[in-house]
């Protein structure tokens, strides 16, 4: 009787333990492990450890969409376009974010400055010479 009483909780525990790593693996398989982010001009390519960021943050903390010129929040499984698809002078009126460089620096540098001890804040920390 005692063994039967433990069977259901044990089975649930196994299911939970198996599901957790599956979710982590699914998230880890999204996008490349490392990226080289190139501006349209091709100057100063930035190294971007995408997988490392995925382990620390949710997708919506960096990615978003756009509809009628307004930012829309990231939705699970939404198609992620290249930043430059919207962040360019033709598509975006806001001069603070109308280039890939401005958008990346606006997002990345602000976060990196908050995390001084663990994230690079100097140009050479991300950009390849």
PyMOL CGO cylinders between C-alpha atoms (Angstrom):
from pymol import cmd
from pymol.cgo import CYLINDER

trace = [
    CYLINDER, 0.00, 0.00, 0.00, 2.80, 2.38, 0.95, 0.3, 1, 1, 1, 1, 1, 1,
    CYLINDER, 2.80, 2.38, 0.95, 4.56, 1.70, -2.37, 0.3, 1, 1, 1, 1, 1, 1,
    CYLINDER, 4.56, 1.70, -2.37, 1.40, 2.41, -4.37, 0.3, 1, 1, 1, 1, 1, 1,
    CYLINDER, 1.40, 2.41, -4.37, 0.97, 5.74, -2.55, 0.3, 1, 1, 1, 1, 1, 1,
    CYLINDER, 0.97, 5.74, -2.55, 4.46, 6.79, -3.66, 0.3, 1, 1, 1, 1, 1, 1,
    CYLINDER, 4.46, 6.79, -3.66, 3.99, 5.70, -7.28, 0.3, 1, 1, 1, 1, 1, 1,
    CYLINDER, 3.99, 5.70, -7.28, 1.96, 8.72, -8.45, 0.3, 1, 1, 1, 1, 1, 1,
    CYLINDER, 1.96, 8.72, -8.45, 4.19, 11.38, -6.83, 0.3, 1, 1, 1, 1, 1, 1,
    CYLINDER, 4.19, 11.38, -6.83, 7.28, 9.58, -8.17, 0.3, 1, 1, 1, 1, 1, 1,
    CYLINDER, 7.28, 9.58, -8.17, 5.81, 9.47, -11.68, 0.3, 1, 1, 1, 1, 1, 1,
    CYLINDER, 5.81, 9.47, -11.68, 4.96, 13.19, -11.52, 0.3, 1, 1, 1, 1, 1, 1,
    CYLINDER, 4.96, 13.19, -11.52, 8.48, 14.00, -10.35, 0.3, 1, 1, 1, 1, 1, 1,
    CYLINDER, 8.48, 14.00, -10.35, 9.98, 12.08, -13.27, 0.3, 1, 1, 1, 1, 1, 1,
    CYLINDER, 9.98, 12.08, -13.27, 7.73, 13.93, -15.73, 0.3, 1, 1, 1, 1, 1, 1,
    CYLINDER, 7.73, 13.93, -15.73, 8.68, 17.31, -14.25, 0.3, 1, 1, 1, 1, 1, 1,
    CYLINDER, 8.68, 17.31, -14.25, 12.39, 16.50, -14.28, 0.3, 1, 1, 1, 1, 1, 1,
    CYLINDER, 12.39, 16.50, -14.28, 12.24, 15.34, -17.89, 0.3, 1, 1, 1, 1, 1, 1,
    CYLINDER, 12.24, 15.34, -17.89, 10.21, 18.35, -19.02, 0.3, 1, 1, 1, 1, 1, 1,
    CYLINDER, 10.21, 18.35, -19.02, 12.51, 20.96, -17.46, 0.3, 1, 1, 1, 1, 1, 1,
    CYLINDER, 12.51, 20.96, -17.46, 15.64, 20.02, -19.42, 0.3, 1, 1, 1, 1, 1, 1,
    CYLINDER, 15.64, 20.02, -19.42, 13.56, 19.68, -22.59, 0.3, 1, 1, 1, 1, 1, 1,
    CYLINDER, 13.56, 19.68, -22.59, 12.49, 23.32, -22.26, 0.3, 1, 1, 1, 1, 1, 1,
    CYLINDER, 12.49, 23.32, -22.26, 16.07, 24.40, -21.66, 0.3, 1, 1, 1, 1, 1, 1,
    CYLINDER, 16.07, 24.40, -21.66, 17.24, 22.46, -24.71, 0.3, 1, 1, 1, 1, 1, 1,
    CYLINDER, 17.24, 22.46, -24.71, 14.51, 23.98, -26.88, 0.3, 1, 1, 1, 1, 1, 1,
    CYLINDER, 14.51, 23.98, -26.88, 15.53, 27.51, -25.83, 0.3, 1, 1, 1, 1, 1, 1,
    CYLINDER, 15.53, 27.51, -25.83, 19.19, 26.70, -26.34, 0.3, 1, 1, 1, 1, 1, 1,
    CYLINDER, 19.19, 26.70, -26.34, 18.52, 25.51, -29.91, 0.3, 1, 1, 1, 1, 1, 1,
    CYLINDER, 18.52, 25.51, -29.91, 17.04, 28.85, -30.95, 0.3, 1, 1, 1, 1, 1, 1,
    CYLINDER, 17.04, 28.85, -30.95, 19.42, 30.82, -33.11, 0.3, 1, 1, 1, 1, 1, 1,
    CYLINDER, 19.42, 30.82, -33.11, 23.16, 30.50, -33.50, 0.3, 1, 1, 1, 1, 1, 1,
    CYLINDER, 23.16, 30.50, -33.50, 25.53, 29.99, -30.57, 0.3, 1, 1, 1, 1, 1, 1,
    CYLINDER, 25.53, 29.99, -30.57, 27.73, 32.93, -31.54, 0.3, 1, 1, 1, 1, 1, 1,
    CYLINDER, 27.73, 32.93, -31.54, 27.09, 35.72, -34.00, 0.3, 1, 1, 1, 1, 1, 1,
    CYLINDER, 27.09, 35.72, -34.00, 29.14, 38.37, -35.74, 0.3, 1, 1, 1, 1, 1, 1,
    CYLINDER, 29.14, 38.37, -35.74, 27.01, 41.48, -36.01, 0.3, 1, 1, 1, 1, 1, 1,
    CYLINDER, 27.01, 41.48, -36.01, 27.98, 43.57, -39.01, 0.3, 1, 1, 1, 1, 1, 1,
    CYLINDER, 27.98, 43.57, -39.01, 26.82, 47.07, -39.70, 0.3, 1, 1, 1, 1, 1, 1,
    CYLINDER, 26.82, 47.07, -39.70, 25.78, 47.91, -43.28, 0.3, 1, 1, 1, 1, 1, 1,
    CYLINDER, 25.78, 47.91, -43.28, 29.06, 49.79, -43.66, 0.3, 1, 1, 1, 1, 1, 1,
    CYLINDER, 29.06, 49.79, -43.66, 30.96, 46.68, -42.57, 0.3, 1, 1, 1, 1, 1, 1,
    CYLINDER, 30.96, 46.68, -42.57, 33.07, 48.56, -40.05, 0.3, 1, 1, 1, 1, 1, 1,
    CYLINDER, 33.07, 48.56, -40.05, 33.95, 47.15, -36.63, 0.3, 1, 1, 1, 1, 1, 1,
    CYLINDER, 33.95, 47.15, -36.63, 32.06, 43.87, -36.54, 0.3, 1, 1, 1, 1, 1, 1,
    CYLINDER, 32.06, 43.87, -36.54, 30.83, 42.99, -33.04, 0.3, 1, 1, 1, 1, 1, 1,
    CYLINDER, 30.83, 42.99, -33.04, 31.09, 39.53, -31.48, 0.3, 1, 1, 1, 1, 1, 1,
    CYLINDER, 31.09, 39.53, -31.48, 27.84, 38.48, -29.88, 0.3, 1, 1, 1, 1, 1, 1,
    CYLINDER, 27.84, 38.48, -29.88, 27.59, 35.35, -27.70, 0.3, 1, 1, 1, 1, 1, 1,
    CYLINDER, 27.59, 35.35, -27.70, 23.91, 34.71, -28.44, 0.3, 1, 1, 1, 1, 1, 1,
    CYLINDER, 23.91, 34.71, -28.44, 23.65, 31.43, -26.51, 0.3, 1, 1, 1, 1, 1, 1,
    CYLINDER, 23.65, 31.43, -26.51, 25.18, 32.99, -23.40, 0.3, 1, 1, 1, 1, 1, 1,
    CYLINDER, 25.18, 32.99, -23.40, 22.58, 35.76, -23.53, 0.3, 1, 1, 1, 1, 1, 1,
    CYLINDER, 22.58, 35.76, -23.53, 19.80, 33.20, -24.02, 0.3, 1, 1, 1, 1, 1, 1,
    CYLINDER, 19.80, 33.20, -24.02, 20.86, 31.48, -20.81, 0.3, 1, 1, 1, 1, 1, 1,
    CYLINDER, 20.86, 31.48, -20.81, 20.60, 34.75, -18.87, 0.3, 1, 1, 1, 1, 1, 1,
    CYLINDER, 20.60, 34.75, -18.87, 17.65, 36.56, -20.45, 0.3, 1, 1, 1, 1, 1, 1,
    CYLINDER, 17.65, 36.56, -20.45, 14.29, 35.95, -22.05, 0.3, 1, 1, 1, 1, 1, 1,
    CYLINDER, 14.29, 35.95, -22.05, 13.97, 36.61, -25.78, 0.3, 1, 1, 1, 1, 1, 1,
    CYLINDER, 13.97, 36.61, -25.78, 11.63, 39.55, -25.25, 0.3, 1, 1, 1, 1, 1, 1,
    CYLINDER, 11.63, 39.55, -25.25, 14.32, 41.47, -23.36, 0.3, 1, 1, 1, 1, 1, 1,
    CYLINDER, 14.32, 41.47, -23.36, 16.13, 42.06, -26.67, 0.3, 1, 1, 1, 1, 1, 1,
    CYLINDER, 16.13, 42.06, -26.67, 13.78, 41.11, -29.50, 0.3, 1, 1, 1, 1, 1, 1,
    CYLINDER, 13.78, 41.11, -29.50, 10.61, 42.90, -30.56, 0.3, 1, 1, 1, 1, 1, 1,
    CYLINDER, 10.61, 42.90, -30.56, 8.48, 43.41, -33.61, 0.3, 1, 1, 1, 1, 1, 1,
    CYLINDER, 8.48, 43.41, -33.61, 6.85, 46.42, -35.21, 0.3, 1, 1, 1, 1, 1, 1,
    CYLINDER, 6.85, 46.42, -35.21, 3.39, 47.23, -36.49, 0.3, 1, 1, 1, 1, 1, 1,
    CYLINDER, 3.39, 47.23, -36.49, 2.28, 50.57, -37.91, 0.3, 1, 1, 1, 1, 1, 1,
    CYLINDER, 2.28, 50.57, -37.91, 5.56, 52.12, -36.79, 0.3, 1, 1, 1, 1, 1, 1,
    CYLINDER, 5.56, 52.12, -36.79, 5.16, 51.06, -33.16, 0.3, 1, 1, 1, 1, 1, 1,
    CYLINDER, 5.16, 51.06, -33.16, 7.11, 48.47, -31.19, 0.3, 1, 1, 1, 1, 1, 1,
    CYLINDER, 7.11, 48.47, -31.19, 5.23, 45.27, -30.49, 0.3, 1, 1, 1, 1, 1, 1,
    CYLINDER, 5.23, 45.27, -30.49, 6.39, 42.86, -27.78, 0.3, 1, 1, 1, 1, 1, 1,
    CYLINDER, 6.39, 42.86, -27.78, 8.15, 39.64, -28.69, 0.3, 1, 1, 1, 1, 1, 1,
    CYLINDER, 8.15, 39.64, -28.69, 5.82, 36.65, -28.90, 0.3, 1, 1, 1, 1, 1, 1,
    CYLINDER, 5.82, 36.65, -28.90, 6.95, 33.06, -28.50, 0.3, 1, 1, 1, 1, 1, 1,
    CYLINDER, 6.95, 33.06, -28.50, 8.00, 31.60, -31.86, 0.3, 1, 1, 1, 1, 1, 1,
    CYLINDER, 8.00, 31.60, -31.86, 7.66, 34.91, -33.74, 0.3, 1, 1, 1, 1, 1, 1,
    CYLINDER, 7.66, 34.91, -33.74, 9.92, 35.37, -36.75, 0.3, 1, 1, 1, 1, 1, 1,
    CYLINDER, 9.92, 35.37, -36.75, 12.92, 37.42, -35.69, 0.3, 1, 1, 1, 1, 1, 1,
    CYLINDER, 12.92, 37.42, -35.69, 14.12, 39.68, -38.48, 0.3, 1, 1, 1, 1, 1, 1,
    CYLINDER, 14.12, 39.68, -38.48, 17.57, 41.15, -38.74, 0.3, 1, 1, 1, 1, 1, 1,
    CYLINDER, 17.57, 41.15, -38.74, 17.70, 44.40, -36.78, 0.3, 1, 1, 1, 1, 1, 1,
    CYLINDER, 17.70, 44.40, -36.78, 18.68, 46.38, -39.88, 0.3, 1, 1, 1, 1, 1, 1,
    CYLINDER, 18.68, 46.38, -39.88, 15.38, 45.36, -41.55, 0.3, 1, 1, 1, 1, 1, 1,
    CYLINDER, 15.38, 45.36, -41.55, 13.67, 48.07, -39.49, 0.3, 1, 1, 1, 1, 1, 1,
    CYLINDER, 13.67, 48.07, -39.49, 16.52, 49.99, -37.92, 0.3, 1, 1, 1, 1, 1, 1,
    CYLINDER, 16.52, 49.99, -37.92, 17.52, 51.97, -41.00, 0.3, 1, 1, 1, 1, 1, 1,
    CYLINDER, 17.52, 51.97, -41.00, 16.91, 55.50, -42.28, 0.3, 1, 1, 1, 1, 1, 1,
    CYLINDER, 16.91, 55.50, -42.28, 14.24, 54.41, -44.76, 0.3, 1, 1, 1, 1, 1, 1,
    CYLINDER, 14.24, 54.41, -44.76, 12.05, 52.46, -42.32, 0.3, 1, 1, 1, 1, 1, 1,
    CYLINDER, 12.05, 52.46, -42.32, 12.48, 54.29, -39.04, 0.3, 1, 1, 1, 1, 1, 1,
    CYLINDER, 12.48, 54.29, -39.04, 11.83, 57.96, -38.46, 0.3, 1, 1, 1, 1, 1, 1,
    CYLINDER, 11.83, 57.96, -38.46, 13.29, 58.11, -34.94, 0.3, 1, 1, 1, 1, 1, 1,
    CYLINDER, 13.29, 58.11, -34.94, 16.89, 59.34, -35.41, 0.3, 1, 1, 1, 1, 1, 1,
    CYLINDER, 16.89, 59.34, -35.41, 17.95, 57.77, -32.10, 0.3, 1, 1, 1, 1, 1, 1,
    CYLINDER, 17.95, 57.77, -32.10, 17.36, 54.25, -33.46, 0.3, 1, 1, 1, 1, 1, 1,
    CYLINDER, 17.36, 54.25, -33.46, 17.37, 54.56, -37.27, 0.3, 1, 1, 1, 1, 1, 1,
    CYLINDER, 17.37, 54.56, -37.27, 20.54, 52.55, -37.79, 0.3, 1, 1, 1, 1, 1, 1,
    CYLINDER, 20.54, 52.55, -37.79, 21.69, 49.15, -36.66, 0.3, 1, 1, 1, 1, 1, 1,
    CYLINDER, 21.69, 49.15, -36.66, 24.56, 50.73, -34.74, 0.3, 1, 1, 1, 1, 1, 1,
    CYLINDER, 24.56, 50.73, -34.74, 22.29, 53.14, -32.85, 0.3, 1, 1, 1, 1, 1, 1,
    CYLINDER, 22.29, 53.14, -32.85, 19.76, 50.41, -32.03, 0.3, 1, 1, 1, 1, 1, 1,
    CYLINDER, 19.76, 50.41, -32.03, 22.43, 47.97, -30.79, 0.3, 1, 1, 1, 1, 1, 1,
    CYLINDER, 22.43, 47.97, -30.79, 24.28, 50.58, -28.78, 0.3, 1, 1, 1, 1, 1, 1,
    CYLINDER, 24.28, 50.58, -28.78, 20.99, 51.82, -27.32, 0.3, 1, 1, 1, 1, 1, 1,
    CYLINDER, 20.99, 51.82, -27.32, 20.08, 48.34, -26.13, 0.3, 1, 1, 1, 1, 1, 1,
    CYLINDER, 20.08, 48.34, -26.13, 23.41, 46.66, -25.45, 0.3, 1, 1, 1, 1, 1, 1,
    CYLINDER, 23.41, 46.66, -25.45, 25.42, 49.48, -23.93, 0.3, 1, 1, 1, 1, 1, 1,
    CYLINDER, 25.42, 49.48, -23.93, 22.68, 50.41, -21.44, 0.3, 1, 1, 1, 1, 1, 1,
    CYLINDER, 22.68, 50.41, -21.44, 22.46, 46.81, -20.19, 0.3, 1, 1, 1, 1, 1, 1,
    CYLINDER, 22.46, 46.81, -20.19, 26.24, 46.34, -20.15, 0.3, 1, 1, 1, 1, 1, 1,
    CYLINDER, 26.24, 46.34, -20.15, 26.74, 49.49, -18.09, 0.3, 1, 1, 1, 1, 1, 1,
    CYLINDER, 26.74, 49.49, -18.09, 24.32, 48.14, -15.48, 0.3, 1, 1, 1, 1, 1, 1,
    CYLINDER, 24.32, 48.14, -15.48, 26.38, 44.93, -15.31, 0.3, 1, 1, 1, 1, 1, 1,
    CYLINDER, 26.38, 44.93, -15.31, 29.85, 46.50, -15.07, 0.3, 1, 1, 1, 1, 1, 1,
    CYLINDER, 29.85, 46.50, -15.07, 31.50, 43.49, -13.46, 0.3, 1, 1, 1, 1, 1, 1,
    CYLINDER, 31.50, 43.49, -13.46, 30.34, 40.87, -15.96, 0.3, 1, 1, 1, 1, 1, 1,
    CYLINDER, 30.34, 40.87, -15.96, 29.77, 42.62, -19.29, 0.3, 1, 1, 1, 1, 1, 1,
    CYLINDER, 29.77, 42.62, -19.29, 32.19, 44.57, -21.48, 0.3, 1, 1, 1, 1, 1, 1,
    CYLINDER, 32.19, 44.57, -21.48, 31.63, 48.32, -21.64, 0.3, 1, 1, 1, 1, 1, 1,
    CYLINDER, 31.63, 48.32, -21.64, 34.54, 49.39, -23.85, 0.3, 1, 1, 1, 1, 1, 1,
    CYLINDER, 34.54, 49.39, -23.85, 34.43, 49.19, -27.65, 0.3, 1, 1, 1, 1, 1, 1,
    CYLINDER, 34.43, 49.19, -27.65, 37.14, 46.53, -27.79, 0.3, 1, 1, 1, 1, 1, 1,
    CYLINDER, 37.14, 46.53, -27.79, 35.11, 44.29, -25.49, 0.3, 1, 1, 1, 1, 1, 1,
    CYLINDER, 35.11, 44.29, -25.49, 32.67, 43.49, -28.29, 0.3, 1, 1, 1, 1, 1, 1,
    CYLINDER, 32.67, 43.49, -28.29, 34.16, 44.81, -31.52, 0.3, 1, 1, 1, 1, 1, 1,
    CYLINDER, 34.16, 44.81, -31.52, 36.70, 42.80, -33.51, 0.3, 1, 1, 1, 1, 1, 1,
    CYLINDER, 36.70, 42.80, -33.51, 39.77, 44.73, -34.64, 0.3, 1, 1, 1, 1, 1, 1,
]
cmd.load_cgo(trace, "trace")
